[in-house]
Every structure is written in C-alpha cells, then in structure tokens.
Amino acid sequence: MKKVVVIGGGLGGLSSAISLAAKGFDVTLLEKNRHLGGKLMQVNLGDAHFDFGPNTITMPEVFREVIRLSGENPDEYLNFIKLNTHTRNISSDGKVLDFSSDQEKMKDQLSRLDPTGAKNYESFIKEITRLYQLGSSQFFRKSFTSNTDYLSPGLGTAFARVRPLQSLHHFYRRYFSDPFILQALDRYATYIGSSPYISPATFALIAYLELVEGVYYTRGGNWKIAEAFEKVAKISGVTIRTDCRVTSIQVKNGKAVAVEVADGETFPCDLVVMNADLLAAYPALVEEKDRPRFSDRKAASFEPSISAFVALVSLNTRNKQLLHHTVYFSSDYEREFKELFVERKYPESPTIYISNSSVTEPEKGPSGDNLFILANAPAVKKESVRDGFSERYKELIYKTLEKQGVSINGQILEEKLITPEDIQSQFGAYKGALYGVASNRKKDAFFRPRNKAQDIGNLYFVGGSTHPGGGSPMVTLSGMNVADAIVREWNA
Ligand SMILES: Cc1cc2nc3c(=O)[nH]c(=O)nc-3n(C[C@H](O)[C@H](O)[C@H](O)COP(=O)(O)OP(=O)(O)OC[C@H]3O[C@@H](n4cnc5c(N)ncnc54)[C@H](O)[C@@H]3O)c2cc1C
C-alpha cells in the first residue's frame, strides 16, 4: 500500500485524503490547527454560532460526491437548504435588489430598476449558462500536472470561447445599464478575490451558480461539511493528526521521502499532497535548491487575492430587514477596487456583506442576530497595521450600517474581530488571501500554479492557490481531481 501524507486539513486536503483512501492508499493527514476544515471553521460566542469562511455555499453536489466516494450515504451527513431568494443587495442610496434563482422574481425587480436588464435577462442567463457549462466540462474536473495537460485541443477551443479577454464588468454592461445592478453583479468578482474591472468575463459563471442553480446553507451550519468530511475520512481509514504543524518536506533525488513536524517526528512517505497554501508553504517547507522551477522569486510574483476584515457579532435584537445574506454597497465601487489592489489599503467607504444565518435557523442566534460582517481588505503588506486600527475600522463599518438602518451599537452581546493578519497566521494563507491567487491577470486566472511540483515528482498541490481555484466547491474538486491524477500515475 502506498503511503500518502496530506499536509493540511482544509476542504481540499480532506477531499483528497478521502478520495485517496477510497482508492486504496494509506493516508495520513497532518493539520497544524486543532480543528479540521481550515477556513471553514465554526466559531461559538456565548449562545450564538457562526461559520467563519464559507457562508455562501454553491454546488452542494460536490460535497456530497466526496462522501459518496467513501461508500457512505451523503444524506446521513449533510442536509443542504436551498435559499430561493438568497442575497439582498442595497445601494448606498437605498435601492434594493434581491437576488433569486427564481427568474420571474428577478425580471420583475429588474423591470423597475433596469428595464434594459429585464429585457435582456433571458439572453444573459443563456450566456452565463454557456460559460458555466464550458468551465465545468473543460476546467473544473481537470488537474493540471504536466505541460501536456495544457495542450489538449479541447481545452484550447474552450479557452477561446470563455471570453478570456473581456472584463467581467464589461461583459455585464452588454446586458444591464443601471449602475447599481452592475455593481451588484460585479461583486461576484470578489468570490475569486479579484476585481470585476480586470478579471475575465469567464467568471460570470459564478452568477450562473447563484442565479440559476441557487445558494445553499447547510443545516446546523456550513462547518457541518468539514465535520462530515472528518467523520468520513476516519471511517475510510485516514489517520488524522491535528495540532501537528509540518515544518519541512525532506527531498532526495527529486523525490519527497518524508515529512517532518514541529516536535521532530518524521513521516516517511511515497507521495505528498500539500493542501497548505502553496505560495506560502512550498517555499517554507522545501529548500529552494530542491525547487529550481518554483523559486522564492517566482512564488512572490503571484498576486494574492483579496483578504477580509471580519466582525462576528451576536446581538440581542433581530434586524428584520436582513435576509440570510445582505450586502450594503459603497457609492464608488471602482474606487474600492483601486484601494484594494492598486493602493493596497483598506477602503475608506467599504461595501459590507452580512451573513445572518439565524434568519434560516433561529437557534444559531437564540438571543438575536448572529452577524458575520465582512469588508474586503487588501492582502497583508510588510508594514504592520497601526495600533487601534481594527477598532477604528470596526466602528466605521458599524456606523455605515447604522446609517442604513441596521441596529448594532448598544445591542451587542458578543463580538470577535478577525483581520487579514489573523487569516495569514491561523491558516498559513499567503498574505491573508481568501482565495489563493487573484484572477486579475489572465496568466493567473487560467494558469494558476499547477497541481504537481515540476521539480519533485511525487509532490501534489490541492486547494485555493492551485487549479481549479478558490472557493469551497473548487478546492473540494481539486482534492478529488488530484486523487484521480495520483491513481493514474501511481496505481496503474
Ligand atoms: C472570511 C472568508 C470568507 C469566505 N467566504 C466564502 C464563501 O462564502 N463561499 C466559499 O465557497 N468560499 C469562501 N471562502 C473561501 C474558502 O474558505 C476557501 O476557498 C476554502 O475553504 C479553502 O480551502 P483550502 O483547502 O484550499 O485551504 P484552507 O482552508 O486554508 O486549508 C489549508 C489547511 O492547511 C493547514 N496548514 C497550513 N500550513 C500547515 C502546516 N505547515 N502544517 C500543517 N497544516 C498546515 C491550515 O491550518 C489549513 O487548515 C471564504 C474564506 C474566508 C477566509
């Protein structure tokens, strides 16, 4: 039986571990934190419960598929609730657009807010469906491990047809004319941690997922996905060690031979799957001389996706105007992305996203709202943030929300702030990036670091910094894709 060590127990690592165990590999998973699931983490404050990380779930079938691979029945582990009208978008001047996978509801709202958009809505849905189908058939289910993977003729044709040269914002403008509607759609770029004014129109396929297939919530909290993966991994025979930080991968003659952890123990292995963020962990765990084609300089050349400033807040009141997901937009979105990516600073007037899962499951916030409040933040810079900045930024966010009628100050029972620096240190995320590499540059959008090391023949990568990309379903797919590639290469 071939021994595989998986470094990191995020969704990507767990998905690869379960898939490999199902295929007969002897799998050991090493995770530096006490919990599994990585950025998908449960946080409890007083009597309120929160999901940190993925609050918006799409493609639930992907998570079910991992469980099915192990021979277990997904229905016994996960119950996904579809939120038909899922996201309330509110403009800085108070206009409201509720995103829904009910197309009649969308057209009805658009006929008031953007008659051109209402007229074009069906052709818009048709085009984003086409983009999704191409993405799904040509990119999502493939791992990129060698040069030949990039040369398949089908891939080249598909690439030309996914609007790689048009920006997301420009694409939406073909169908919609109202600036607020455009802004609400442009926000999908943040799901890949990127700017709508630069990232390719290909990613309008995210709009397909939300506006056609729908947004889901996992009963009990989205962290239940991580809990289910952990249970299934154990049933499948994966050996799991938490609180176990990997400090190096030992390489001999171009092969990873063992993995060493903080207390000095070593795990000899035939193969290594690295789920820890590859831009941070590959340079940290493997000596530079053993990875000439992925030097420190090359690692530093990738642009990190945006990070986040998060406040988890439990209230003693319920704000009736909030849906499960609500977004309060700033008045100048272009400026916000310039601040995030060009000036690399916190937006002065941030767009604010709120997840309030107690709308769907009141027991998540028995005393009132359980608010996950997120403002986009720049990737971590070398200079540290000024003392007291987090408190001041939090107050700016609360004040902005109060102005929009969301009652917070004076109602707070518990509160916890999480900064980009926390995301960097807790999950080993490259510069605190939520989604690994940003998709602003064409090269990074379509040619992310590949799923296999070029210099080390038995080292594979899964997770947000590699193919097919960031976001909970994508990283889960990357785990399954890499397991398939390993089976093809090592188990034949
Ligand atoms: C605030 C926030 C909001 C988000 N919102 C959404 C959303 O709404 N929907 C969505 O789909 N996605 C969302 N995401 C993105 C999503 O969380 C990620 O894309 C996904 O969870 C990443 O999974 P991963 O397996 O690639 O990495 P991670 O979850 O980061 O897992 C990597 C694991 O490796 C471990 N590790 C690192 N270094 C070492 C080491 N040396 N030794 C051992 N272990 C190590 C880490 O501790 C971590 O557990 C959000 C993320 C954040 C932070």
The ligand as a Tripos MOL2 file, in Angstrom:
@<TRIPOS>MOLECULE
LIG
   53    58     1     0     0
SMALL
NO_CHARGES

@<TRIPOS>ATOM
      1 C1        -13.6460   35.2200    5.5120 C.3       1 LIG1
      2 C2        -13.7970   34.2320    4.3910 C.ar      1 LIG1
      3 C3        -14.9870   34.1700    3.6780 C.ar      1 LIG1
      4 C4        -15.1420   33.2220    2.6610 C.ar      1 LIG1
      5 N1        -16.3590   33.1030    2.0490 N.ar      1 LIG1
      6 C5        -16.5670   32.0750    1.2020 C.ar      1 LIG1
      7 C6        -17.8760   31.7760    0.7360 C.ar      1 LIG1
      8 O1        -18.8370   32.4430    1.0990 O.2       1 LIG1
      9 N2        -18.0250   30.7130   -0.1040 N.ar      1 LIG1
     10 C7        -16.9680   29.9250   -0.4760 C.ar      1 LIG1
     11 O2        -17.1750   28.9410   -1.2030 O.2       1 LIG1
     12 N3        -15.7250   30.1920   -0.0640 N.ar      1 LIG1
     13 C8        -15.4960   31.2250    0.7910 C.ar      1 LIG1
     14 N4        -14.2490   31.4630    1.2750 N.ar      1 LIG1
     15 C9        -13.0960   30.7430    0.6970 C.3       1 LIG1
     16 C10       -12.9560   29.3500    1.2320 C.3       1 LIG1
     17 O3        -12.9600   29.3920    2.6380 O.3       1 LIG1
     18 C11       -11.6560   28.7660    0.7560 C.3       1 LIG1
     19 O4        -11.5080   28.8680   -0.6510 O.3       1 LIG1
     20 C12       -11.5120   27.3000    1.1200 C.3       1 LIG1
     21 O5        -12.0800   26.9970    2.3690 O.3       1 LIG1
     22 C13       -10.0180   26.9970    1.1280 C.3       1 LIG1
     23 O6         -9.8220   25.6440    1.3550 O.3       1 LIG1
     24 P1         -8.3660   25.0570    1.2060 P.3       1 LIG1
     25 O7         -8.4820   23.6020    1.4800 O.co2     1 LIG1
     26 O8         -7.7610   25.4670   -0.0730 O.co2     1 LIG1
     27 O9         -7.4800   25.8170    2.3010 O.3       1 LIG1
     28 P2         -7.6050   26.0500    3.8610 P.3       1 LIG1
     29 O10        -8.9910   26.0090    4.3170 O.co2     1 LIG1
     30 O11        -6.8190   27.2710    4.1380 O.co2     1 LIG1
     31 O12        -6.8410   24.7750    4.4470 O.3       1 LIG1
     32 C14        -5.4450   24.6800    4.4730 C.3       1 LIG1
     33 C15        -5.0870   23.9930    5.7720 C.3       1 LIG1
     34 O13        -3.6720   23.7820    5.8140 O.3       1 LIG1
     35 C16        -3.2740   23.9740    7.1660 C.3       1 LIG1
     36 N5         -1.8290   24.2300    7.1950 N.ar      1 LIG1
     37 C17        -1.1680   25.3140    6.7190 C.ar      1 LIG1
     38 N6          0.1480   25.1790    6.9280 N.ar      1 LIG1
     39 C18         0.3320   23.9870    7.5550 C.ar      1 LIG1
     40 C19         1.4780   23.2850    8.0460 C.ar      1 LIG1
     41 N7          2.7100   23.7930    7.9340 N.pl3     1 LIG1
     42 N8          1.2900   22.0900    8.6500 N.ar      1 LIG1
     43 C20         0.0420   21.5520    8.7670 C.ar      1 LIG1
     44 N9         -1.0690   22.1820    8.3340 N.ar      1 LIG1
     45 C21        -0.9260   23.3720    7.7260 C.ar      1 LIG1
     46 C22        -4.0970   25.1630    7.6150 C.3       1 LIG1
     47 O14        -4.1430   25.2800    9.0140 O.3       1 LIG1
     48 C23        -5.4570   24.8320    6.9870 C.3       1 LIG1
     49 O15        -6.2700   24.0750    7.8580 O.3       1 LIG1
     50 C24       -14.0680   32.3840    2.3090 C.ar      1 LIG1
     51 C25       -12.8620   32.4580    3.0260 C.ar      1 LIG1
     52 C26       -12.7400   33.3480    4.0690 C.ar      1 LIG1
     53 C27       -11.4670   33.3580    4.8920 C.3       1 LIG1
@<TRIPOS>BOND
     1     1     2 1
     2     2     3 ar
     3     2    52 ar
     4     3     4 ar
     5     4     5 ar
     6     4    50 ar
     7     5     6 ar
     8     6     7 ar
     9     6    13 1
    10     7     8 2
    11     7     9 ar
    12     9    10 ar
    13    10    11 2
    14    10    12 ar
    15    12    13 ar
    16    13    14 ar
    17    14    15 1
    18    14    50 ar
    19    15    16 1
    20    16    17 1
    21    16    18 1
    22    18    19 1
    23    18    20 1
    24    20    21 1
    25    20    22 1
    26    22    23 1
    27    23    24 1
    28    24    25 2
    29    24    26 1
    30    24    27 1
    31    27    28 1
    32    28    29 2
    33    28    30 1
    34    28    31 1
    35    31    32 1
    36    32    33 1
    37    33    34 1
    38    33    48 1
    39    34    35 1
    40    35    36 1
    41    35    46 1
    42    36    37 ar
    43    36    45 ar
    44    37    38 ar
    45    38    39 ar
    46    39    40 ar
    47    39    45 ar
    48    40    41 1
    49    40    42 ar
    50    42    43 ar
    51    43    44 ar
    52    44    45 ar
    53    46    47 1
    54    46    48 1
    55    48    49 1
    56    50    51 ar
    57    51    52 ar
    58    52    53 1
@<TRIPOS>SUBSTRUCTURE
     1 LIG1         1 GROUP 0 **** ****
